[in-house]
């Protein structure tokens, strides 16, 4: 739970939106991962210039926090990275965090390359998932911890749904969850005896049908989760 954080976007001092994100560490570099549309979304004219995230500073007193503000542009150029593939743009972005800007007592448990799945054959349709985040900006406001939605894999895992770099999840999701990690529980780690969480994807948005009759048909209740292996590309040197 210390690996997930609320992401607040701003245009100057004006608050714009609330979303979710998580920390990813590669070698000695630390990144914030979230949905790309949280940092920039042309169709909705969402163009924040900075974000704020919260980091715990005491593992016993969870009310103690540090707020980190990060600019999204430097000399007019975006400091965050996104990617695209043969299917088009991938709705995942990473922003490197300056470790010198963090307090020494930061309580931060980042995901890393070892948490990514090593093979698509380990998971299949119907497997249970957990998606921690901040739906509609809702969370434990005293201890500043996310809430967790239960989900399941709803499309063939390892297959790019409709040719794009995501798979589907079946879960009740809301605005504010964009950028949440999509996790699957693995067998217990023999070193600690505790279950290990595998990072399968990054929650992006709800999936719906343009042809759905909204007066007769309920929403499908499906969501897009971009495959997390894109983080290997986005966090590579010069990525």
N, C-alpha and C positions, 0 to 999 in steps of 0.2 A: 504493500500500500504506500510505502515511502518512495516508490518509483513513479507514481502518478501525481500530476499536479494540475490545478486549475489554470487556464490560460485566459487572461483578460486582455482585450485589444482596445487600443486608444488611438484617437486622432488628436494630437496635442493633449489637452486635459480632458477631452470629451470621451467618456466611455462608450464603446461601440458594442461589444459582444462578449459573451462568456463561452469558453469551449474547454476541451480537455487536451492533455498532452502527457508525455512520459519521457523519462530520461534514458538515454542510450550511451553507453561508454565503449569506446574502441581505443585500445592501448591507453594513452594518457590523455585522450581527447574526450570531452563530455558534450553531448548534444541534447537539445530539446527536440522531440518529435511530435508533430501534430498534423492535422490535415492542411493541405496547401490552401484550401479555400478559407481557412481561418485567418491566414496572413494576407491573402489577396484573392478577391473574387470579382472579376470584371462584370459578369451579368448583373450582380446585385449592387455594383459600385461600392463594394466594401474594400476600402484602401487605408487600413490603419498604418500609423508610422512607428508605433512601438507596442510592446506587450509587457505585461507583468505576470510573474509566477511567484508562487510561495514555496518556501523550503523550511522544513522543521529544523530546529536547532537544539532540541533536547528530546532524547528517546523516551524519557519518563514523564516529562511535562509537555504534552502535545499541544498545549496552547501557545507555546513559544515558537514564533515564526520569524523568518526573514523574507522580505519582499524584494525581488530582483526585477528591475526595469531594464528592458533591452530594446534598443533601437532596431528597426527593421531595414534601414537603409544607411549607407555611408557614401557621401558624395553622389547622391542620386542613384546609387546602385544597390539592389537588394542584397542583404548579407545572408539571407537564407537560401537554401538550395532545394530544387525540385528536380524531377526527372520525367522523361517520356520514353515510351517504347513503341513498338509497331502498332499498338492499339491506340496510341495518343498520349495525352498528358496523364500522369499518375498523381492522384490527389493525396500526396504525402510530401511533407516538407521537413527539413531539419535546419536547426539554427544552432551553431556552436556557442557554447557557454564559456565565458572567460572564468576559469577557476579562481583567478585572483580576485574576482568580484564577489566570491562566496565567503561567508564566515568560516573559520576553521572548524567550528563545531557543527557544521551542516550534517543533518541526518538524511542521507540520500542514498538510496539503493537502486542503482541504474541497471537496466537490462544490458546485455552485451551479445556479441556474436555467438557465444556458447548457448544462449537461450533461443536462438533461431533453430527451426526444425532442420534436421539433416536429411530428411527424405519425405516425399509426399505420401509414401505408402504407410506412414505411421498413423494417419488419420483418415477417417471416412465419414460419409454422410450420416448424420445423426449423433455424432460424438458431441459431448457436452463442452461448452465453452463458458468462460467468465469474461465480462467486459467491465472493468472498473472505470468510472468517470464521473462527470458532473452534469447529469441530465437536467436541462432547464435551469442550470446553475444551482441545483439542489445538492447539498452535502452536509456533513456533520460540521456545523458552523462553530462549534466549540473547539473541536480537535482538528478541524480542517483536513478531514480524510474523505476520500471519495466513497460513493456507493457502488455496488456491483450488480450488474444485470446478468442473469443466467441466459445462455443462448445455446444454439446447436448449429452444426455445420449443415447448410441447406442446399449446397450444390457440390458437385464432384470436386473434392479437394485435390489440388494439383492441376486442375484444368482451368484455363482462363475463361471465365464466364463471358459468353458472347464475344470472345476474342480480346477481352480487356484483362488487365492484370489484377483482377480481384476474384474472390469467391463470395458466396452468399451466406449470410447467417440468418437464423430465425430467432428473433428476439424483439421485445418491445423496447424500442429506442426513441429518444427525443432529441430535439435541438440541444446543443451544449455537450453532447457526447462525442462530437466529431473530434478525432485525434486520440481516442481511447485505444489502449492496447487490447488486442483480442487474444486471449490466453487459453491454453488447454492444459489440463493437469496430467502430469506424467507419473510414472512409478516413483516411489520414494527414492530420494538420493541416499545412497549407501553411506555417505560420509556423515550426514546429519539425521537420517531417518525421517526427514520431512519430505512431503510431496514437492516435486519440482514443476515449475510452471514453464511452459514452452510458448514463446511469442510467435503466433501464427500470422497475425495481420494487424492492420491499423484501420479502425472503424472510420468510415467516411460519411455515409448518408443512407437514408432509406431508399429502397428500391420499389418503384411502383410502375404500373402500366399506364401509358398515356391514353389507352383506349378504355380504361376502367370507367364504368358508369357509377359516378360517385353517389347517385341517389339510390342505387340498388346493391352495389358491391362494396364490401369493406376493403380497407387497405390490405395488401398482401402480408404485411408485417415482416417483410424481408429487408435485409440491409447489405450494403457493399462493404467488404473488408479487403483492403489491398494487401497483397502478399508481402509479408515483412522482410523477405529477402532483398527487397529494394534498398533496405538500409545499408547493406554491404556496399552498394554503389554510391549512395548519398553520403556516406561517412568515409569514403576512401580519400586518401590524400589528394587534394585538389579537386575533390568531387563537387 
